[in-house]
Amino acid sequence: MKSLIRSCFGRAAGSYYDAASVQKDVARICVLNCPAAHYGNVLDIGSGVGFVAENFNGDFSSTNYFSLDLTLPMLVEQQKRFMFPVMLAADGEYLPFRKKSFDLLLSSSAMQWYMKPEISIPETLEFLKPGGYFSFSVFIKGTLGELEDVSRRTGFGRMHKLEDERFYLNLFEGIKSLDFSHEVKDFVTLHPGVREFLKAHKMTGAGASSEKMCFGKESYRKFVSEYERLYSTDGMIKSTFRSLFIYGRKKGI
């Protein structure tokens, strides 16, 4: 699965910045959920083309900003826009740092791709210093619910399974050293047609979210017709992204 993620997002690196409007909005909120301050060491996990770094300015600053992503082409695109992060191509589930190294941990729209989040997310928080802050966002069940529903009805494809809100909250509630808050937000995108929606979806690395796609003409025709029937309003096709924001502080000084 990791090789598929790396491949799909690598191919989408050049188009991601313009196509991933929801991910851009989510990253902005992720940063705003942090206290505005100067931080020593900051780690941005699954940084992509730099949506989080783009918002890390003004009242937010750092001594050292580490930008980590699984996909090298994403980091190459990020480096075209930002010079301050230290770029590192690595797997967020196996961080190459010492524990208690960071004053702030950030991750926006990335951890839903983890293979073993019940293990790796708690381990990630071990890299946070006592008294340090974190702000994460993950896409949860309900994201692309329209696509999932129509795919199931027509046999067009099958979506990558996303965990629900309770799954992640259980993880964080099990870490007694944390004080945290959370909220769920829905983001709706509109497209002039199903074809345009699928094209935009592909430009954000969508192949990684589709475990199986059947592109036969009849299957595609049924898919388009059913999507338009169920999720078209005033001639526009909608798609919904559901993001869970979890943010807070590690106890201690």
N, C-alpha and C positions, 0 to 999 in steps of 0.2 A: 504493500500500500504506500509506503514512504517513497518508493521509486516512482509510482504513478503521480503522487502529489508533486514531487520534484519536477517531473517531466511536464505535467499540465501547467503548473505555474511558471515554469521556465519558458514555455512557449507563449504564455500570456504576458510576460514581463513588459514588453514594449507597448501593449495596449492597456495595461492594468490601471495606470494612473488616471486616464480619462474615462475608463469604463466602470470602475468600482466606486460609484458615487455613494452608495450606502456605507461601504467600508470606510470611506473618507469621513462621513458624518459620525460614524461610530468612534473612530479614532479621536476626533475632536472632543467628544463627550468623555472618552476614557481619560484624556489628559485633564480636562476640567474637573474630574472627580478627585484629582490630587490637590493637596494644599499648594497654593502658589508660593514657591520658595526657590532658593538655590540648594541644589543637592550635590553631594560629592560624587559618588559613583552611581550611574543610572544604567540599567539594562533593559533594552527594548527587545522582547522575544517575539519572533515571527514578524519582523519589522517590514517585510515586503519592500515596496518602493518608497517608504518613508512617511506614511500618513501621520504617524505619531510624532516623529521628529519635526514634521512641518508645523505642528502645534506647540512644540516645545520651544517657546520664545517669549519675549516680553517679561512677564512675571515669573516664568519658568526658566531656570538655567541649571547648568551642571558643570562640574570640574571635568568629569570623564563620562562620555555618553557612548555606550557599547550597543551597536545595532546588529542583532543576530537573526539570520534567516536560513532556512534549509536550502533555499534556492539561490545559487550564485547570480543568475541573470537578474533577479529582483534587486540584489544588492548593487549590481552594476548600474541599473536604472536609478537607484536611490543616490548613488554617488554623483550622478550628473546634476543633482539638485542641491545636495547638502555635502559640506566638507567637514563638519564638526564631528560626526559619529566615527567611532572606530568600527569598521565593518568586519563581520565574522560570519562565514558560511559554516553553520553547524546545526545540529538537531536540538531543538528546545527541550526535548525530553532527556537529554544527556548533556547538561551544561558543563563546559570546560573551565570552570572557575572554582575558587575555594568557597566553602560555605561562609556565610555571614560577610559577604564582600560588598553588598550593595545597599545604598540608602533609599533607592526607589526601584521597584520592579514594575515594568509596563508590558502589557501584551494585549493587542487588539485584534479580534477576529482571527485568531490563530489556534488556540488551544483545543478547539473542537476537532482538530485533525490529529490529536494525540492518540496513540495506540492504546496506552494504559494510563488514562488521566487520573484514575483513582490512586495510582502510585506516583506518577510524575508531577502532578500539580502540588501535592503536599511537599514533595522533594524540592520543587522549585522554590517554595517559600523558605526553605532552609538556607537559601543564598541571601536572604534579607537580614540585615543587621537588626538587633533589638532596637526598637524605636523607629525603624524604617517604615516606609509607606509602600503600598502596592495598589495598582489599579488594572484590573483585567476586564476584558469583554469576550464573550463567546457566543456564537450563534447556537441557538437551542431548538428543540423540537417545535415545529410551527413555521420555521424558516422554509421558504419556497413550498409552503403547504399546497398552494394551487398546482404547482408543477407535480408534486408528489401525488396529489389526488387524481389529476388527469392521467398521469402515467399509469397509475394503478387501474383506472377504469378502461384504458385503451390498450394496455400491454406495451406502451411505447418505451418504457424504461423503468428503472428502479433506483431510487435515490439512496445516497449514503446515509446511514442511520445517525441521527443527532440525539444527544441526551436531553432530558428535560431539565427544567429549573431545579427541581428537588434533588436530582443527582448531584449537581454541583454544590448546592447549599449543604448537603450532607457532608461533602468533603471538607468544606470550610468550617462547619460547625464542629467537626471532629478535631480541629487544630486549636487547642485551648489557648495558645499563645497569641491569638489574633483578636482584634476588635475590628469588625467589618460591617458594612452596609451593602445593600443590593437593590437593584431595580430592574425591571424588564421593560424594554421599549420595542415597539413595532415600527418598522420603516417600510413604506409602500412605494414601489416604483411603478411607473406607467409607461407603456410602449404602444406605438401605433399598430402593432400587429404581433402575432405569435412568432413569425420569422425574425422580426427585429428583436423580440425578447430573447430568443434562443441565441442570436448572434451576440447580443450584449452579454449574455450569460457566459458564452464561450470565451469572450475576451477577458473575463475575470478568472480564468483557470477552471471553468465549470466541469471539465472532464473528470476532475478529481472527485466531484460530488455525485457522479452518476456511475453506479456500479455496473449497470448494464443499459445500453441503449440500442433499440431496434429501429433502424432507419428505413425499413421497407416503405414503399410508397403508400400502401393501404394503411399501414400503422400510422404513418405520419399524417395522412389525410384525416383519419379519425381523431388523432391527437389535436390537430389544429381546430377541427370543428367542435370538439368537446370543450376545449379551452375557451374558445370564443363564446360558446353557449353559456358556460358557467361563470366565467370571470372577465367578461367584457362589459364596460360601462362607457356610454357615449363614444363608442368606437375605439376605446383604449383598453389594452390588456394590462392587468395588474399582477404584480408579484409582491409577496410580503416577506420581509426578513425580520426575525425575532431575535433580539440580542439581550443577553443577561450581562449586566454590569455588576461587578463585585470589587469593592475597593475598601481600603482601610489601613490599619497600622499593626505592626508587630509589637507586642508589649515589651517593655523594658526601656533602658536608657543607654 
